[in-house]
Amino acid sequence: MASAREKAWLSWSSGKDSAWALEVTRRDERLEIVGLLTTVTEPFGRVSMHGVREELLEAQADSVGLPLHRVPIPFPCPNEAYERAMRSALERARSQGVTTLVFGDIFLADVRAYRESQLSQAGFRASFPLWRLETRRLAGEMVAAGLRARLTCVDPKVLPRRLAGEVFDSAFLALLPPAVDPCGENGEFHTFAYAGPMFGRPIDIRLGSTIEREGFVYTDLTLVSQ
């Protein structure tokens, strides 16, 4: 008889990498994703860093068929406040039999080390299904598989402001300067995933206004009412 899979929550940023990490992990016979974990900046009601509205986050969770576990954080958010909020979330995870957290990180070693340290102290394991994959090939695989996303945040120091709101697709990848990582792993851009094999159905969105805040350019997305 096959042993039961370990229960896991997926760290869900709302972007393409976490969406693809879900797709990859669903093929893993050792892990069962039973929930999504997302930090939400409370004063704004938006996904931290990506700037995505909570209603869109809820639409994603509904489409992938998983419960959403929010981690509310203040703004600004000192590290102590973040870690306190995460400890509370991990207690909820523990109460549901969760032993592992899955992340879509690709090559930032310091980020991985921090996550592993924090989780180990709390008695959890970390899983990184995309770790050390070559990002140009990875980005191409995502697009070829039908994953679609919009850029919600752009760092104007490395990318033109006009790319905020654009679709993450082969045409976008062809436009990227050589110094920009194709998956935006260095923070060059962030995305909102709205279609792909991990979703039960596409999420119908429309583009809103574009603003600059704290050195980043954000394009607002809204949910099209059914």
Salt bridges, closest charged atoms under 4 A:
GLU6 OE1 - ARG125 NE 3.80
ASP17 OD1 - LYS16 NZ 2.82
GLU23 OE2 - ARG27 NH2 3.55
ASP28 OD1 - ARG30 NE 2.99
GLU54 OE1 - ARG70 NE 2.60
GLU58 OE2 - ARG70 NH2 2.36
ASP62 OD2 - ARG201 NH2 2.23
GLU91 OE2 - ARG94 NH2 3.20
ASP105 OD2 - ARG115 NE 2.63
GLU116 OE2 - ARG112 NE 2.99
ASP155 OD1 - LYS157 NZ 2.95
GLU212 OE1 - ARG161 NE 3.20
ASP220 OD1 - ARG46 NH1 2.87
ASP220 OD2 - ARG53 NH2 2.61
